[in-house]
Amino acid sequence: MDFLLTPEAGLWGLFLSSFLAATLLPGGSEAILLLVVGAHPEQALPALALATAGNTLGGMSTYVLGRLLPQKLGDGDTARWRDAHIDRLQRHGSALLLLAWTPILGDALCAAAGWLRLNWPLCALWMLLGKLARYAVLIWLV
């Protein structure tokens, strides 16, 4: 049971919670990050790296799920509304995934990027940069 209280266990828990928080499952990783860094300040850089990696991989899993969706949109008002938002995402491209860290919107952006078959390495890069910035600001505030 002592293993659960070690810095390593906290870091792996942080990675897992960061991954899950970036999927379509509800949850957040910010509290875990702040707990880990608060309990082990010397682990701030590994915590930042693992939280960012986990959250980016979780976002990319949502991208893959979006890529698996069929390309056809429905007819009617809903389709026109979706078309307008999809046009915006296509116009701004993968750089819009800098906002993938935002609640609710981030999941939709990741899924839409996959559905649109946007360049996955660029999507991953923009996702990583946005998530890294968010976690870095949180750690800096502590």
C-alpha positions in Angstrom: 0.0 0.0 0.0 3.0 2.3 0.6 3.6 2.2 -3.2 0.5 4.3 -3.8 2.1 7.2 -1.9 5.3 7.3 -3.8 6.2 10.1 -6.3 6.3 7.5 -9.1 2.8 6.2 -8.4 1.6 9.8 -8.4 3.2 10.5 -11.7 1.7 7.4 -13.3 -1.7 8.2 -11.8 -1.3 11.7 -13.3 -0.5 10.2 -16.7 -3.6 8.0 -16.6 -5.9 10.7 -15.4 -4.5 13.1 -18.0 -5.1 10.5 -20.8 -8.7 9.8 -19.6 -9.5 13.5 -19.2 -8.7 14.1 -22.8 -11.0 11.4 -24.1 -14.8 11.6 -24.3 -15.0 10.4 -20.7 -15.8 13.1 -18.1 -13.0 14.1 -15.7 -10.2 16.5 -15.2 -6.5 16.1 -14.6 -5.7 19.5 -13.2 -6.4 18.6 -9.6 -4.2 15.5 -9.8 -1.4 17.6 -11.3 -1.7 20.2 -8.5 -1.7 17.4 -5.9 1.4 15.7 -7.3 3.3 18.9 -7.7 2.2 20.1 -4.3 3.3 16.9 -2.6 6.5 16.5 -4.6 7.7 19.9 -6.0 10.9 18.3 -7.3 8.7 16.3 -9.7 7.3 19.4 -11.4 9.0 18.8 -14.8 8.3 15.1 -15.0 4.7 15.8 -13.9 4.4 18.5 -16.7 5.8 16.1 -19.2 3.6 13.1 -18.2 0.4 15.2 -17.9 1.1 16.7 -21.4 1.9 13.4 -23.0 -1.1 11.7 -21.5 -3.5 14.5 -22.4 -2.1 14.7 -25.9 -2.4 10.9 -26.4 -6.0 11.1 -25.1 -6.8 13.9 -27.5 -5.3 11.9 -30.4 -7.5 8.9 -29.4 -10.5 11.1 -29.9 -9.0 12.2 -33.2 -8.9 8.6 -34.3 -12.5 8.0 -33.2 -13.5 11.0 -35.3 -11.6 9.6 -38.2 -13.6 6.4 -38.0 -16.9 8.3 -38.4 -18.6 8.2 -41.9 -18.0 11.4 -44.0 -21.7 12.0 -44.9 -23.6 14.8 -43.1 -27.4 14.8 -42.8 -29.8 17.1 -44.6 -31.5 20.2 -43.2 -30.7 22.9 -40.6 -28.5 20.7 -38.6 -26.3 20.0 -41.6 -26.0 23.7 -42.5 -25.0 24.5 -38.9 -22.4 21.7 -38.9 -21.2 22.8 -42.4 -20.5 26.3 -41.1 -18.5 25.1 -38.1 -16.6 22.5 -40.1 -15.8 25.2 -42.7 -14.3 27.2 -39.9 -12.2 24.3 -38.7 -11.0 23.5 -42.2 -10.1 27.2 -42.7 -8.0 27.4 -39.6 -6.7 23.8 -39.9 -4.9 21.9 -37.3 -3.7 25.1 -35.5 -7.2 25.4 -34.0 -6.3 22.3 -32.0 -4.2 24.7 -29.8 -7.6 25.0 -28.0 -8.0 21.2 -27.6 -7.4 21.6 -23.8 -10.7 23.5 -23.3 -13.6 21.6 -21.7 -16.2 20.2 -24.1 -15.0 22.2 -27.1 -11.6 20.4 -27.0 -13.1 17.0 -27.5 -15.3 18.2 -30.3 -12.3 19.9 -32.0 -10.2 16.7 -31.8 -13.1 14.5 -33.2 -13.8 17.0 -36.0 -10.1 17.1 -36.9 -10.1 13.4 -37.3 -13.4 13.4 -39.2 -11.9 16.0 -41.6 -8.8 13.9 -41.9 -6.6 16.8 -41.0 -2.8 16.1 -41.0 -2.4 14.0 -37.8 1.3 15.0 -37.0 0.3 18.7 -37.2 -2.8 18.1 -35.1 -0.7 16.3 -32.5 1.8 19.1 -32.4 -0.8 21.9 -31.9 -2.6 19.7 -29.3 0.6 19.2 -27.5 1.5 22.9 -27.5 -1.9 24.0 -26.1 -2.0 21.3 -23.4 1.7 22.0 -22.5 0.9 25.7 -22.1 -2.1 25.0 -19.9 -0.3 22.6 -17.6 2.7 24.9 -17.4 0.6 27.9 -16.3 -1.1 25.7 -13.7 2.3 24.6 -12.3 3.6 28.2 -12.4 0.6 29.4 -10.4 1.2 26.9 -7.6 
